[in-house]
Structures are given as C-alpha cells and as structure tokens.
Amino acid sequence: MCTEQRAYRPLAYLCLLALMISQPAHPGTWSHENGSITLPRPPERIVALNWAATEALLLLGVTPVGVADRDGYSAWVQAPVLPGGIANVGTRVAPSLEAIAELKPDLIVTSAEMAPAAELLERIAPTYVISVYKEGSAPFAKAREMLTTLGEMLNLEHQAEAILTDIDQTLEEQRTRLAEAGMNQQPVALVNFLDD
C-alpha cells in the first residue's frame, strides 16, 4: 500500500466517525394512555385519528398520510390548513382499519375513544394514545404534552418548543390586555362562533 493511501485512511475513519456521531440517536420509548410505544426511528407515514392530533402534526410541519373525518376537519377546524391529497380513513369514532392498513403507516395517533380497537390498530403500526378532550382531563396541558411528545418522536423538538413559546407569549399578551382593561379578576371564556 502506498504512503499516500495510508495518509488518507485516518481521515476517512474520522469522517465516518463524525457521520456516525452526527446521526440522531433516535430510538426511543414514550409512555401513553395504553402503555408505551417504542420507535426505532422518526416515523414518516402517520395516520391521525382525531383532529387534535391532526392539528399538532400540521403545526409541526408534518402532513399525515391519513386523517379521520378529513372533510369535517376542513369545515370545523380550518387552521392549520389541511393540505390536499391526504387520505380520508373514515370517521373519528369508527375509522376504517382497511383504509389505515392500506396507507402502511409507521405511526398511528389516536385517543382513548378508540380503546376497543387499540389492539387492532397496534397490528397495523405502533399506536400513540393520548386524549386531549377527555372528561376530567386538562385539555390545554394534554395538548402541550401531545405536541411535545410528537416533537420528540419526529425529531422536531425545536419546532415543538418554538410553537409552545409562541403560544405562551400570545397568552401573556392577552393576559396583559385583560389587566389593562381591568378584567383580569373575571372569568374569561374563549368562544368560537359558528356563523356570522
């Protein structure tokens, strides 16, 4: 072996080592309402079986391959906007297992309402169960938890943190406005009207 080739060998090893170190060590395990979920790498094909999960994914910049009650989302939620080309996998209370399986997801996000079908969903893909709007729960805290956990699963922690920081800043601005109007000691209801 010539001296020139030997001189490049340590450099090649260093480059290979740098590549190995720079790769995110992503395999992880997360707890959820039905147990835990382990993912070997960030999922790329995600099916969302409720609108809270759909919103969280879209906020993170991830377009799910399938959504339950897709048309209803566009009518009732609207923002963030649901891009075209996403498969509808049935209703939120009775999604089609066949439609979900055809999409070959590597993650399904659902809530406790789908508990009877949890075992069937697990046969299709790893399933993360979190209920944002469950009686007795704190929806705002649950939504934050879901966004944070999805950010970790998808290797998008920074995006999740930025979104939560923006939400906190917006709430603080509104808190200040209420205080300036002398209304900070009164209950506040957030209302979304359905028509003009």
Secondary structure, 3 states (H helix, E strand, C coil): CCHHHHHHHHHHHHHHHHHHHHCCCCCEEEEECCEEEEECCCCCCEEECCHHHHHHHHHCCCCCCEECCHHHHHHHCCCCCCCCCCEECECCCCECHHHHHHCCCCEEEECHHHHHHHHHHHHHCCEEECCCCCCCCCHHHHHHHHHHHHHHHCCCHHHHHHHHHHHHHHHHHHHHHHHHCCCCCCCCCCCCCCCC
